[in-house]
Amino acid sequence: SLHVRRHLTYSIRDVEPYVIRKSGLDFTLNGRIASSPLSGIFNLYNIVAAVTVAKSEGVAPSIIAEAVKEF
């Protein structure tokens, strides 16, 4: 069987501007402000990674934004 490898790249710049607070994160996702109850730069990087994979799989931006709120 043939396995195709894809390399996805992402950067924290993909969600600028962003704000990190103890109470959560605000960041830009598809040109709109999105929020997550998670805090910390490491969580923001994890969100960017998850969003990048979801986009690459064809998940609709509105579904991604709703999922991020529930992280």
C-alpha positions in Angstrom: 0.0 0.0 0.0 1.2 3.5 -0.9 1.4 6.0 2.0 1.4 9.6 1.2 3.0 11.9 3.7 1.8 15.5 4.0 3.7 18.1 5.9 1.6 20.8 7.4 3.1 23.9 8.7 1.7 26.4 11.2 2.8 29.4 13.2 1.6 31.3 16.1 1.5 34.2 13.6 -1.5 32.4 12.0 -3.7 33.6 14.8 -2.4 37.1 15.4 -3.4 39.2 17.1 -3.9 37.2 20.2 -4.3 37.8 23.9 -3.3 35.3 26.6 -5.0 35.7 30.0 -5.4 33.5 33.1 -9.0 33.2 32.2 -8.4 32.1 28.6 -7.3 33.0 25.1 -8.6 35.4 22.4 -7.1 35.1 19.0 -7.9 35.6 15.3 -9.3 32.7 13.4 -10.3 33.1 9.8 -10.4 36.9 10.2 -12.7 36.7 13.2 -12.0 36.9 17.0 -12.2 33.4 18.6 -11.9 32.4 22.2 -10.9 29.4 24.3 -11.2 28.9 28.0 -7.7 27.4 27.9 -4.8 29.6 28.9 -1.1 29.7 28.2 1.0 29.9 25.1 1.4 26.1 24.9 -2.4 25.8 24.6 -2.5 28.4 21.9 0.2 26.4 19.9 -1.9 23.3 20.4 -5.0 25.0 19.1 -3.2 26.3 16.0 -1.9 22.8 15.3 -5.4 21.3 15.7 -7.0 24.1 13.5 -4.3 23.5 10.8 -5.1 19.8 10.7 -8.9 20.4 10.7 -8.6 22.9 7.8 -6.4 20.4 5.8 -9.2 17.8 6.2 -11.8 20.1 4.9 -13.6 20.9 8.1 -15.7 24.1 7.7 -14.4 27.2 9.5 -17.6 27.6 11.4 -17.3 24.1 12.9 -13.7 24.7 13.8 -14.5 27.9 15.6 -17.3 26.2 17.6 -15.0 23.3 18.5 -12.3 25.7 19.7 -14.8 27.3 22.2 -15.3 23.8 23.7 -11.6 22.9 24.1 
